[in-house]
Amino acid sequence: MSYVSSEPGITPVFRPNSAAYRWRLLASTIGWSLMALMFGLLAMTLVAIIAFVIIRGGANISWATFTQTTQSYHGLINAIEGSVLVTFGALLIAAPVGIVTGIFLSEYQYLKTARLFSFLCDVLIGVPSIVLGMFGYIAMVNYLGWQFSLLAGCITLAAMIVPYIARTSEMALLQVPGNIREAAYALGAGDRTVIFRVVLVSCVPQILNGVLYAAAISMGETAPLIYTAGWSNYSWNGHFFHEPVGYLTYVIWSFISEPSAAAHQLAYVAAFLTTLIALLINLFARSTLRRKNAPH
Amino acid sequence: MKRNTWFRWGVTACASIIPLVLLAIVIFLLIDSWPAMRFNGWHFLVSNQWNLGNEYGDLVTVNGQQVPPGADYGIGFLIVGTLSSAFIALLLALPVSVAASAFLAEMVPKRLQNTASLMVELLAGVPSVVFGLWGLIVLVPFMNHYIYPGLTHVLGDIPFFQPPTGAGYGLLTSSVVLAVMIAPLITSTVRGAIENVPMVQREAGLALGATRFEVLVKTVIPGVRRVIIGAGILALGRALGETMAVLMVSGNALGYLPHNIYSPISTMASFIVSQLDSALQDASGMAEHALAEIALILFAITLIVNVAARGLLWLARD
């Protein structure tokens, strides 16, 4: 048996030890190496950024970080407080709305409205966060007269993460096999019972993962908050309206362009804390989730 | 057949928040930017001016709007900055992420795959302002000292690559940061698509005597090209709207076009943030209205890009 074609003009495709085949193998090896290099480039960037925030920020964390305000350039307590408040506020609004929306999108997917809304969710996810910030500024800060305030920030962030939670919940619910629903309907259960007692309970972890990712997103947001929550060097005084609040991401952006070394250190510490929290949430959500089903 | 219809209505009402938010965004942006649209006209899209006017002068009436004397707004330079930085970012990110996703899907052993893809996908979880800080402190000096001189040395004869290189803040640096931010998005989508290519297709290629690399490049990747294009456009939409990272490394050009690939730029999104303080000083409020108009145009652009991308990805699903 010979691999060599006897017909003239036809190049044999596969002939071990031929020069042509060796060239192809070489080309393949180079190709794979380049691809590995590209992957390495991305992986190295992640390592570089993590190393950067740890070296610059992690080293400067002290007790004062968690006890003093940015007013003194020694601590970040007002920003940490603000970030937590804004994120929890946004989640408090967005999680119920988003999950129920997700239920609508998945359980009534046979309706045209549900498919349209699902598409609109993707559209809303694609809206740049600064546009949402501008919207919050016009609608709440100015039109409703709330001024830079905690609630304006929370609602703006909530508008940003609702479609995200809705889509992840939809994906989670869609993974529940249809025959479970059919079995429940066959027993005479109504929509409400089927959804809350049968379908929802079997995918709670995945839905909570979506909420966790959303928390990570809102924790790391800056642009919409600049336009709605403003900035404050002082701790939150309990007001939902008319009083700006601080948040960690603002410190990173603003304090790095101030002249003093103390301000720079605060920016690095804030970057360390935000990155740490965002990546830990991501890792935690991942570890409990086998299949990746988050939309972009 | 009556099955808890009140329940369905309740769920539908709750889900209606999505179209309502979109509608509210459009309406509020339209209302707030209306005075700016009257004042600026179409000229706004092409002119390269951003002048709030003399804030100490008496307000004058132009086109039915009260503005400080000398006020003149145009965002041609922002549109150029936004589009060019996003497209260059996509140009940089697309080959890297397609190669990385193919490597992850085809070469990395199954038990290492999760860890390896984590290295790329965690990158998407880093907050954008942290990318900005890293870009500002690490990347800007690096580009300025190593990449820019190298580029002018090698490609210096090509227009747009000629010096001067400035200080490292600018178009190319912004694009690199944006590329790093959008690469994980493309990578995870394309990787999923490559993994879904049926094994028989690869086996058919191998049986014809092709090497694994040839199978990948000649059959697998062409087979997922729609996903690649869709994911690419989706990432483009992301890059167009990115604010903080660009704000910190772009050099924040005001009122002029980039003259080469190194020169400072501003994007629409970053400009809205960088101009907030000075806009608040404008007693006539016209500067704020003009910023709202930028937001409206940015919204329109990203809307078009996103709808196109979703459409393509939806087609690729069938």
Interface residues (C-beta under 8 A of the other chain):
Chain A: V13 F14 R24 L25 A27 S28 T29 G31 W32 L34 M35 A36 M38 F39 L41 L42 A43 T45 L46 V47 A48 I49 F52 V53 R56 V97 V100 T101 I103 F104 L105 E107 Y108 T113 A114 F117 F119 L120 C121 D122 V123 L124 G126 V127 P128 S129 I130 V131 L132 G133 M134 F135 I138 A139 N142 Y143 A159 V162 P163 A166 G190 D191 R192 A216 M219 G220 E221 T222 A223 I226 Y227 T249 I252 W253 I256 A267 Y268 A271 T274 T275 A278 L279 I281 N282 L283 R286 K292 H296
Chain B: R3 N4 F7 R8 V11 T12 C14 A15 S16 I17 I18 P19 V21 L22 A24 I25 F28 L29 I31 D32 P95 V96 S97 A99 A100 A102 F103 L104 M107 A116 L118 M119 V120 L122 L123 G125 V126 P127 S128 V129 V130 F131 G132 L133 W134 L136 I137 V138 V180 A183 P184 L185 T187 S188 T189 G192 L208 G209 A210 T211 R212 F213 E214 V217 L234 G237 R238 L240 G241 E242 T243 M244 L247 M248 A269 I272 V273 L276 L291 A292 A295 L298 F299 T302 L303 V305 N306 V307 R310
